[in-house]
Amino acid sequence: MVEVMWMPEEQKKGFVLYFSSYDNVAGLSPEQRGELFSALYEYARAAAADPAAEMRAVLPDHPAMDLETRMAFSFIAETIRRDTEKWWEKHRLYQAAARKRLGKAAAEPHPGSGEAWAYV
């Protein structure tokens, strides 16, 4: 079982299922769709917590998945991986910009420095 820790607020909150993936799942039985959906959730949570998470790591937890469902999983999980990589890159850029702003703000004198209200 892939262990996923609780993700704080600044972590990725979800993943997208695209309409273009529908053809990959339309022919699956309801049971197989349930297995697929569960595996996709597990993989998306693992990838959000660790960008190096392997898609195959969640498959042992779903032995009932047949070959067609595993193939659909690989196609859809690849889009989740791609989207998550893009999210992580944006997240890093936003963090760098915030650190830059904070550094700039710390270097600037506080308005009212030296005034009594600034010490309250």
N, C-alpha and C positions, 0 to 999 in steps of 0.2 A: 504494500500500500504506500502511495506517495504521501508523505506528511507535509502539510501546508500550515504554516503558522498564520495567526491572525494578522491582517494587513492594516496598518494605520491609515488615517485619512488621506495622506498624500500618495497612497498607492493606487494602482489601476483598479477601477471599480467594476469593470465588466468586459465583455467581449461581444463581437458582432457576428451574427450568422447572416450571410449574404443570400439574396434570392438566387444567385447563380449556383449556389450549392444545392438547391432543392432537387435537381435532377439526380444528384448523388444519393439522396435518401428516399426519394419518392417510391421506389420499388421495394424498400425494406419493410419487413413486418413491423407491427407496432412494438413487439418485444425488442426487436433489434434496434429500432429507433430509440427506445428507452435506454438501451445499453450505450448506444452512440452518444446520446445527449449527456448521460452521466459521465462518460469518459471525456467528452469535450469540456465539460465543466471542470473536471479534475485537472485536465491538462492546462486549461486557461488559468486556473488559480495557481498552479505550480509555476507556470511561465511568468505570471505577474509577480510572484514572490522571488523567482530566480530566473533571469533571462537565459541561463544555460540549461534549463530543464529539458529533458529529453521527452519527445512525444511517446516513445515506446515504453517509458517508465510506468504509464498508467494502464497499459494493456494487460499485465498479469492480474489486475484486479477485476478484469472483465473476461473471464474464460468462456462465457456464453456467446461472445461476439463471433459471428461467422466471418468467413473470408471477405465477402462483399462489404460487410459493416466495417471491418478493419480497413479496407481500401477507402471507403467513404471517410472514415476517421482520419486517415493520413492526408487526404486532400483538404479537408476542412481544418484540421489541426495546423497544416502548413500556413493557411491564411491567418489563423490565430497567432502563430509564431511571427509571421511577417508584421502583422498589426501591432503586436506587443513590442517587437524590436523598434518600430517607429515611435511607439509611446515612450519607451525607455529613453530614446534619443531626445525627444522633446522634453521629457522630465529632466534629463541632465542639463539641457540648455536652459530651462527655466530655473533650475537650482543655481547654475553658474551666474545667471543674470541677477538672481536674488542676492547671492553672496557679493556680487559687484556693487549692487545698490546699497547693501548694508555696510560694506567697507567704505563706500563714498559717504554715506550718512554719518558713519562714526568719525570720519576725518573732518567733517564740517562742524563748526562750533554750533552748539545748541542755541536756538533763539532765546534771548533773555539770560544768557550765561552771566553769572555774577549778580543777578538780581535775586532777591530773597525768595520769590515764588519758585524759582528753578530748583530750590533745595527742599521743597515741601513734598 
